[in-house]
Amino acid sequence: MTINIKNFLSAKNKMSKIGEFQNLKQLEGLQMSAISADLYKNGRDDLVLFYFKDGANYASVTTTNSIVSESIAWNNGSHKKLIKGLLINTKNANTFTGKQGKESLDILAKNLSRILTLKESKSEKGTSETIKTKDLIFASTGVIGEEFPVDQIKDVLPDLVSKLKSQHNKLYWLKIASGMMTTDTRPKVAYEEIIFGDELIRICGVAKGSGMIAPNLATMLSFIFTNADINSNLLKSLLKRAVANSFNAITVDSDQSTNDMVSIFSTRSIKIGQNLSLTDKIVQKFELSLKRLCLNLAQQIVIDGEGAKKFLTVRVINAKSLSSAKNIAFSIANSPLVKTAIAGEDPNWGRIIMGIGKSGEMIDYKKLKIKLGDFIVAENGKIADSYNEEKLKEYMKWDSVMIEVNLKLGNDAFECYTCDFTHDYIDINADYRN
């Protein structure tokens, strides 16, 4: 088995060495496949299926955009806490597709449930269980407003199901993650594990996202899988807490998509106790690992931002409230002027001042202390006495840049992550539909 190399044959893409990726491991109860429905007309993988033979507890958080894809509308109408499968397509967002987009999911659900039911009847155990349409959920990513390619997808569903694998190595996880990509230049995967008695709890995650990335999710999809038996309600609480400082702490271009979705699935293979709550020690250990995994994936999205060359962290400390720190951090991170200065390796800290001021938050400019990396650039209402332009220019050449704003007004803090704006961002989005 090899990765479909056509996923990477684009002038926009840069090949990555396999050693750069974490080694995701086997997860019992999960089967996966990725194939091409030729939605891009170049043979690259563009359709992914996750299948849970024995069902999986699951929870999702989705975009807060008032316009959403038909996939999210379908999932929200399900109300099921145990599902059997997740089908993902790229190239087409299935958003603003009207009756045709909605009916397309009905068609796909009926066909996929029938094919999966047939697969189970032919298995070694020969189960007669029927997979229902509401046992399935969907995710889509791509262009908004174009007719959904239901026939192309429907025709390859038998092949997609026949290629489901329960044995997963690092290469296969990368194949799956690659099949979700749109303008991404590399797949995004992450892994965590926890020892629980004699058992090994595993958490595997994949994500896609590169542009239209903003707080409260973005044009991004992320799917997280664990073998720990955690009920859906607790999974929802854990996921909401994990995304707050990860997927909801990133921005590439401040544009919030219609299709964003982060889901977590439990195959229930490892029993860790009943009536668990957020205060149980094993749950707390799981939460810490989940937060690390989500932050890992979220930062990979920023690093792979469309046209990005530099990773930027904006840290606001000693704020009067968390909301104030967050507003100021994103006001700086979303500023095109700040982001183009970073791209130009220009320590133009005046643009940071502008970003703080336009946030609408009350500040005392005489208390402000602003740093680029370890270098103080402004304090006491003026340029820092120790300001050194040459040293700052050298620092700005780094691939990763830190802006720290000390408000000296309280004890709250927030950190967000973004990237620079380059000419490539314009080129990618000007040519997006071609």
C-alpha positions as CSV (number, residue, x, y, z in Angstrom):
1,M,0.0,0.0,0.0
2,T,1.3,3.4,-0.9
3,I,0.1,7.0,-0.6
4,N,-1.6,8.2,-3.8
5,I,1.2,10.4,-5.1
6,K,-1.2,12.4,-7.2
7,N,-2.4,14.1,-3.9
8,F,0.9,15.9,-4.0
9,L,1.4,16.7,-7.7
10,S,0.7,20.4,-7.6
11,A,2.9,23.5,-7.9
12,K,1.3,24.6,-4.6
13,N,2.4,21.5,-2.7
14,K,5.7,20.8,-1.0
15,M,6.7,17.2,-0.3
16,S,7.4,16.3,3.2
17,K,9.6,13.5,4.5
18,I,7.6,10.7,6.2
19,G,9.9,10.9,9.2
20,E,8.5,14.4,9.9
21,F,5.2,12.9,10.9
22,Q,4.2,11.2,14.2
23,N,3.7,7.5,14.1
24,L,0.0,6.9,14.6
25,K,-0.8,3.4,15.8
26,Q,-3.4,0.7,15.4
27,L,-6.9,1.6,16.9
28,E,-9.1,-1.4,17.4
29,G,-12.7,-1.0,16.3
30,L,-11.9,1.4,13.5
31,Q,-11.7,0.7,9.7
32,M,-10.6,3.3,7.2
33,S,-10.3,3.8,3.4
34,A,-9.5,6.5,1.0
35,I,-9.9,6.5,-2.8
36,S,-10.4,8.8,-5.8
37,A,-13.8,9.7,-7.1
38,D,-11.9,11.8,-9.6
39,L,-13.6,15.0,-8.2
40,Y,-10.4,16.9,-9.1
41,K,-10.1,15.2,-12.5
42,N,-6.5,14.2,-11.8
43,G,-6.9,10.9,-9.9
44,R,-5.9,12.1,-6.5
45,D,-7.7,10.6,-3.4
46,D,-10.7,12.8,-2.6
47,L,-13.1,10.5,-0.7
48,V,-12.5,9.0,2.8
49,L,-14.5,6.6,4.9
50,F,-14.2,5.8,8.6
51,Y,-16.3,2.8,9.7
52,F,-17.0,1.5,13.1
53,K,-18.1,-2.1,12.9
54,D,-19.4,-2.2,16.5
55,G,-20.4,1.5,16.6
56,A,-18.7,4.5,18.2
57,N,-19.7,7.1,20.7
58,Y,-19.1,10.5,19.2
59,A,-19.4,14.2,19.7
60,S,-18.8,17.2,17.4
61,V,-18.3,20.9,17.5
62,T,-19.1,22.8,14.3
63,T,-18.9,26.3,12.8
64,T,-20.9,29.2,14.2
65,N,-21.4,30.6,10.8
66,S,-25.1,31.1,10.2
67,I,-24.8,29.4,6.8
68,V,-23.7,25.8,7.0
69,S,-23.1,22.9,4.7
70,E,-25.8,20.2,4.0
71,S,-23.4,17.8,5.8
72,I,-23.5,19.7,9.0
73,A,-27.3,20.1,8.7
74,W,-27.6,16.3,8.2
75,N,-25.4,15.6,11.2
76,N,-27.3,18.0,13.4
77,G,-30.6,16.4,12.5
78,S,-29.4,12.9,13.5
79,H,-29.3,13.3,17.3
80,K,-27.6,9.9,17.5
81,K,-24.9,9.3,20.1
82,L,-23.6,6.1,18.5
83,I,-22.7,6.0,14.9
84,K,-21.3,3.5,12.4
85,G,-19.6,5.6,9.7
86,L,-18.3,8.9,8.6
87,L,-18.0,9.8,4.9
88,I,-15.8,12.7,3.8
89,N,-15.5,14.3,0.4
90,T,-13.2,17.1,-0.8
91,K,-13.5,19.5,-3.8
92,N,-17.2,20.4,-3.1
93,A,-18.5,22.0,0.1
94,N,-22.1,21.0,-0.4
95,T,-23.1,24.4,0.8
96,F,-25.7,26.7,-0.8
97,T,-26.6,23.7,-3.0
98,G,-30.3,23.8,-2.2
99,K,-32.6,20.8,-2.6
100,Q,-30.0,19.0,-4.8
101,G,-27.4,19.1,-2.0
102,K,-29.8,17.8,0.6
103,E,-31.1,15.0,-1.5
104,S,-27.6,14.0,-2.5
105,L,-26.9,13.1,1.1
106,D,-30.1,11.0,1.3
107,I,-28.9,9.1,-1.8
108,L,-25.4,8.6,-0.5
109,A,-26.7,7.5,2.9
110,K,-29.1,4.9,1.4
111,N,-26.4,3.5,-0.9
112,L,-23.6,3.4,1.7
113,S,-25.9,1.8,4.4
114,R,-26.9,-0.9,1.9
115,I,-23.3,-1.6,0.9
116,L,-22.1,-1.7,4.5
117,T,-24.9,-4.0,5.5
118,L,-24.0,-6.3,2.6
119,K,-20.4,-6.3,3.7
120,E,-21.4,-7.3,7.2
121,S,-23.6,-10.2,5.9
122,K,-20.6,-11.5,4.0
123,S,-18.1,-11.2,6.9
124,E,-16.8,-14.2,8.8
125,K,-19.4,-13.8,11.6
126,G,-22.1,-13.3,9.0
127,T,-24.0,-10.8,11.0
128,S,-27.5,-9.9,9.9
129,E,-27.3,-6.4,11.4
130,T,-28.7,-3.6,9.2
131,I,-26.7,-0.4,8.9
132,K,-29.3,2.4,9.0
133,T,-29.0,5.7,7.1
134,K,-29.0,7.7,10.4
135,D,-26.0,5.6,11.6
136,L,-24.0,7.6,9.1
137,I,-22.6,11.2,9.3
138,F,-20.9,13.3,6.6
139,A,-18.3,16.0,6.2
140,S,-17.5,18.0,3.1
141,T,-14.9,20.6,2.2
142,G,-14.2,22.6,-1.0
143,V,-16.0,25.1,-3.2
144,I,-19.2,26.7,-2.0
145,G,-22.3,26.9,-4.3
146,E,-21.4,24.3,-6.9
147,E,-23.7,21.4,-7.7
148,F,-22.8,18.4,-5.5
149,P,-21.2,15.5,-7.5
150,V,-23.5,12.9,-6.0
151,D,-23.3,10.4,-9.0
152,Q,-19.5,10.5,-9.0
153,I,-19.3,9.7,-5.3
154,K,-22.2,7.1,-5.4
155,D,-20.5,5.2,-8.2
156,V,-17.3,4.5,-6.2
157,L,-18.9,3.7,-2.9
158,P,-18.6,-0.1,-3.4
159,D,-14.8,0.4,-4.1
160,L,-14.5,2.6,-1.1
161,V,-16.1,0.0,1.2
162,S,-14.2,-2.9,-0.3
163,K,-10.9,-1.1,0.5
164,L,-11.7,-0.6,4.2
165,K,-8.7,-1.7,6.4
166,S,-8.6,-2.5,10.1
167,Q,-4.8,-2.6,10.1
168,H,-3.3,0.9,10.1
169,N,0.3,1.8,10.0
170,K,1.8,5.3,9.7
171,L,1.7,5.3,6.0
172,Y,-2.0,4.4,5.9
173,W,-2.9,7.2,8.3
174,L,-1.0,9.6,6.0
175,K,-3.0,8.3,3.0
176,I,-6.2,8.9,4.9
177,A,-5.2,12.4,6.0
178,S,-4.0,13.2,2.4
179,G,-7.4,12.2,1.0
180,M,-9.0,15.0,3.0
181,M,-6.8,17.8,1.7
182,T,-7.9,20.8,-0.5
183,T,-5.3,23.5,-0.7
184,D,-3.2,21.9,2.1
185,T,0.4,21.2,1.1
186,R,0.8,18.3,3.6
187,P,-1.4,15.9,5.6
188,K,-1.9,16.7,9.3
189,V,-1.7,13.9,11.9
190,A,-1.2,13.7,15.6
191,Y,-0.9,10.9,18.3
192,E,-1.1,10.6,22.1
193,E,-1.2,7.7,24.4
194,I,-1.9,7.1,28.1
195,I,-1.1,4.1,30.2
196,F,-4.1,2.9,32.3
197,G,-3.3,-0.1,34.4
198,D,-2.3,-2.8,32.0
199,E,-4.0,-1.1,29.1
200,L,-2.8,1.5,26.5
201,I,-5.3,4.2,25.7
202,R,-4.6,5.7,22.3
203,I,-5.7,8.9,20.7
204,C,-5.2,9.4,17.0
205,G,-6.1,12.6,15.1
206,V,-6.2,13.8,11.5
207,A,-7.0,17.3,10.2
208,K,-7.2,19.3,7.0
209,G,-7.1,23.1,6.7
210,S,-5.0,25.8,5.1
211,G,-7.2,28.8,4.2
212,M,-10.5,30.4,5.4
213,I,-9.2,29.8,8.9
214,A,-10.5,31.9,11.9
215,P,-11.6,31.5,15.5
216,N,-14.7,29.4,16.3
217,L,-13.4,26.9,13.8
218,A,-12.5,27.6,10.3
219,T,-12.3,25.8,6.9
220,M,-11.0,22.9,8.6
221,L,-12.0,19.4,9.4
222,S,-10.5,17.3,12.2
223,F,-11.4,13.8,13.3
224,I,-10.1,12.3,16.5
225,F,-10.3,8.7,17.5
226,T,-9.7,6.9,20.8
227,N,-10.2,3.4,22.1
228,A,-11.1,4.7,25.6
229,D,-14.7,3.9,26.5
230,I,-16.1,7.4,27.1
231,N,-19.8,8.3,26.7
232,S,-20.9,10.9,24.2
233,N,-21.9,13.5,26.7
234,L,-18.5,13.4,28.4
235,L,-16.8,13.4,25.0
236,K,-18.7,16.6,24.1
237,S,-17.5,18.3,27.3
238,L,-13.9,17.3,26.8
239,L,-13.9,18.3,23.1
240,K,-15.4,21.8,23.9
241,R,-12.7,22.4,26.5
242,A,-10.0,21.1,24.2
243,V,-10.9,23.3,21.2
244,A,-11.0,26.5,23.2
245,N,-7.2,27.0,23.2
246,S,-6.4,25.1,20.0
247,F,-8.8,25.1,17.0
248,N,-10.5,28.2,18.4
249,A,-7.1,29.9,18.9
250,I,-5.9,29.9,15.3
251,T,-6.4,32.3,12.4
252,V,-5.0,32.4,8.9
253,D,-7.1,35.0,7.3
254,S,-10.0,35.8,9.7
255,D,-12.5,34.2,7.4
256,Q,-14.8,31.7,9.1
257,S,-16.1,28.9,6.9
258,T,-19.5,27.2,6.6
259,N,-18.2,23.6,6.9
260,D,-16.0,23.5,10.0
261,M,-16.2,20.4,12.1
262,V,-14.2,18.8,14.8
263,S,-15.4,15.3,15.9
264,I,-14.2,12.8,18.4
265,F,-15.0,9.1,18.3
266,S,-14.7,6.4,20.9
267,T,-14.5,2.8,19.8
268,R,-15.2,1.7,23.4
269,S,-12.5,-1.0,23.3
270,I,-10.7,0.0,26.6
271,K,-13.0,0.1,29.6
272,I,-11.9,2.8,32.0
273,G,-14.9,2.8,34.4
274,Q,-18.6,3.7,34.6
275,N,-20.3,7.0,35.5
276,L,-17.1,9.0,34.7
277,S,-16.9,12.7,35.2
278,L,-14.4,15.5,34.5
279,T,-13.0,15.1,38.0
280,D,-11.9,11.5,37.6
281,K,-8.1,11.2,37.4
282,I,-8.2,9.0,34.3
283,V,-10.5,11.5,32.6
284,Q,-8.2,14.4,33.6
285,K,-5.2,12.6,32.1
286,F,-7.2,11.9,28.9
287,E,-8.2,15.6,28.8
288,L,-4.5,16.8,29.0
289,S,-3.6,14.4,26.2
290,L,-6.6,15.5,24.1
291,K,-5.6,19.1,24.5
292,R,-2.1,18.5,23.4
293,L,-3.3,16.6,20.4
294,C,-5.8,19.3,19.4
295,L,-3.1,22.0,19.8
296,N,-0.7,20.0,17.7
297,L,-3.2,19.6,14.9
298,A,-4.3,23.3,15.1
299,Q,-0.7,24.5,14.9
300,Q,-0.1,22.3,11.9
301,I,-3.0,24.0,10.1
302,V,-1.4,27.4,10.8
303,I,2.0,26.3,9.7
304,D,0.4,25.1,6.4
305,G,-1.6,28.3,6.0
306,E,-2.1,29.3,2.4
307,G,1.2,30.7,1.1
308,A,2.6,30.9,4.7
309,K,6.3,31.1,5.3
310,K,6.3,32.0,9.0
311,F,4.5,30.9,12.1
312,L,3.4,33.7,14.4
313,T,2.4,33.4,18.1
314,V,0.6,36.4,19.7
315,R,0.6,36.3,23.5
316,V,-1.4,38.8,25.5
317,I,-0.6,38.7,29.3
318,N,-1.8,40.5,32.4
319,A,-5.1,41.5,30.9
320,K,-8.1,42.5,33.0
321,S,-10.2,39.6,31.6
322,L,-9.9,36.6,29.3
323,S,-12.2,38.1,26.7
324,S,-10.1,41.3,26.7
325,A,-6.8,39.3,26.2
326,K,-8.5,37.2,23.4
327,N,-9.9,40.3,21.6
328,I,-6.5,42.0,21.6
329,A,-4.6,38.9,20.5
330,F,-6.9,38.3,17.5
331,S,-7.0,42.0,16.7
332,I,-3.2,41.8,16.2
333,A,-3.2,38.3,14.6
334,N,-5.9,39.2,12.0
335,S,-4.3,42.4,10.9
336,P,-3.1,42.2,7.3
337,L,-0.6,45.0,8.1
338,V,0.9,43.0,10.9
339,K,0.9,39.8,8.8
340,T,2.6,41.4,5.8
341,A,5.2,43.0,8.0
342,I,6.0,39.5,9.3
343,A,6.2,38.3,5.8
344,G,8.6,41.2,4.9
345,E,10.7,40.5,8.0
346,D,10.1,44.1,9.1
347,P,10.0,44.8,12.9
348,N,7.4,47.4,12.4
349,W,6.0,47.4,15.9
350,G,3.8,50.4,15.2
351,R,1.4,48.0,13.5
352,I,1.2,46.0,16.7
353,I,0.2,49.2,18.5
354,M,-2.4,49.8,15.9
355,G,-3.8,46.3,16.4
356,I,-4.0,46.8,20.2
357,G,-5.8,50.1,19.8
358,K,-8.4,49.0,17.2
359,S,-9.5,46.0,19.4
360,G,-11.9,48.3,21.3
361,E,-10.5,47.1,24.6
362,M,-9.7,49.6,27.4
363,I,-5.9,49.8,27.9
364,D,-3.4,52.2,29.5
365,Y,-0.8,52.8,26.9
366,K,1.7,54.1,29.4
367,K,1.6,50.6,31.0
368,L,2.1,48.7,27.8
369,K,5.2,46.6,27.3
370,I,5.6,45.0,23.9
371,K,8.2,42.4,22.9
372,L,9.2,40.7,19.7
373,G,10.8,37.5,20.8
374,D,13.0,38.4,23.8
375,F,13.5,41.9,22.6
376,I,11.5,44.8,24.2
377,V,10.4,47.2,21.5
378,A,8.1,49.5,23.4
379,E,7.3,50.4,27.0
380,N,6.2,53.4,29.1
381,G,4.3,54.9,26.2
382,K,7.3,55.1,23.8
383,I,10.0,53.1,22.0
384,A,12.1,51.1,24.4
385,D,15.5,52.5,25.5
386,S,17.1,49.2,24.6
387,Y,15.6,49.1,21.1
388,N,18.0,47.6,18.6
389,E,16.8,47.6,15.0
390,E,19.6,45.4,13.6
391,K,19.1,42.7,16.2
392,L,15.3,42.8,15.6
393,K,15.8,42.4,11.8
394,E,17.9,39.3,12.5
395,Y,15.2,37.9,14.7
396,M,12.5,38.6,12.1
397,K,14.3,36.2,9.7
398,W,13.3,33.3,12.0
399,D,10.6,30.9,10.8
400,S,8.7,31.3,14.1
401,V,8.1,34.8,15.5
402,M,6.6,35.7,18.9
403,I,4.7,38.9,19.7
404,E,4.1,39.5,23.5
405,V,1.8,42.2,24.8
406,N,1.9,42.9,28.5
407,L,-1.1,45.0,29.4
408,K,-0.3,45.2,33.2
409,L,-4.0,45.5,34.0
410,G,-4.8,42.1,35.6
411,N,-4.0,38.4,35.6
412,D,-5.7,36.9,32.6
413,A,-3.9,35.8,29.4
414,F,-4.5,34.3,26.0
415,E,-2.3,33.0,23.2
416,C,-3.3,32.6,19.6
417,Y,-1.5,31.4,16.5
418,T,-1.4,32.7,12.9
419,C,0.9,33.0,9.9
420,D,2.2,35.7,7.6
421,F,0.5,37.0,4.4
422,T,2.6,36.4,1.3
423,H,2.0,36.9,-2.4
424,D,1.4,33.2,-2.6
425,Y,-1.8,33.6,-0.5
426,I,-3.3,35.9,-3.2
427,D,-2.2,33.6,-6.0
428,I,-3.7,30.5,-4.3
429,N,-7.1,32.2,-3.7
430,A,-7.2,34.0,-7.0
431,D,-6.8,30.7,-8.7
432,Y,-8.8,28.6,-6.2
433,R,-11.5,27.3,-8.6
434,N,-9.2,26.6,-11.6
